[in-house]
């Protein structure tokens, strides 16, 4: 097994792994040199972290050279570096969400290699990589509406309110949308991708995101809403790590529904689009045009017809309606996983990866 395939096999142990395909093989070779891959293949998977000396010994490399190479990999956003008692320790990043996004964030030079890897990333989502992302009941992210698009008769819980999740975050940083920068299919705003809490701290320290205030974040959230973008967050209760603002044409998170015909069940919010009691529909079609999943149909002289199976409950249609004829009404009360550990456990179990992951962690420990 060559170094790139050995690395890919380790990356495939993440809850959202990296299945073998021509596209994923080429992605890795564009971003990791032969030497990079040979070293990275000996970096442990999370939650394990390891010092440079141990990784060098496992890879059969000179310790000083390995330390320099690991630092370089971390600076390029290909592996993670964490401080443990004042010393750097390293662990692998998944492909997504992980090192692929890092290649296109704020401050990154989009080299020819990165641009081609980004193209392959989106192409790979049409195959086994897409099934890995969208083929299980539990998603790593979920849609969340702005409270103002929800019917006044419906109480929203903290995990259902984008602004409240921002307020609950200790740190907020903004970066550029990696999906739009890599796909280049639309002109929606780039600087509206929020990293929160520890993710904000990590990325801001490496120049991949910029710390902002809550007030600035709320302005950018409004900017994203005005542009018709869908708000998505980590699929956990607070504190969440990301709050993205996604378009239907570029976003890797929405791609399963908007491009691959997957059901919206595992992604949508607890709300659904419905007529408002105090509005008068003029059949203008603005809601249907704005809907990211084409869940709304409007015929002249008729009220909108909503396909509930496709509706994300995002509120984009409500925001775009000129006569306030639509609102979001509650359809369920499901709560997301309590924290990232519960989320990852569900994702791993659903994908049947538990035995493989245990073997991989044991191998990293030995």
Secondary structure, DSSP 4 states (H G I P E B T S, - for coil): --HHHHHHHHHTTSSS-----HHHHHHHHHHS-HHHHHHHTTSPPTT--B-HHHHHHHHT--HHHHHHHHHHHHHTTSEEEEEETTEEEEEEPPIIIIIHHHTTSTT----HHHHHHHHHHHHHTTTHHHHHHHSSS--SEEE---GGGB-TTS---GGG-HHHHHHT-S-EEEE--HHHHHH------SS-EEEETHHHHHHHHTTSSEE--HHHHHHHHHHHHHTTPEEEEESBSSSPSEEEEE-TTT-TTTHHHHTT---STTT--SEEEEE-TT-------HHHHH-TT--EE--TTS--EE-TTT-----HHHHH-TT--EEEEE------BSSHHHHHHHHHHHTT-HHHHHHHHHHHH-
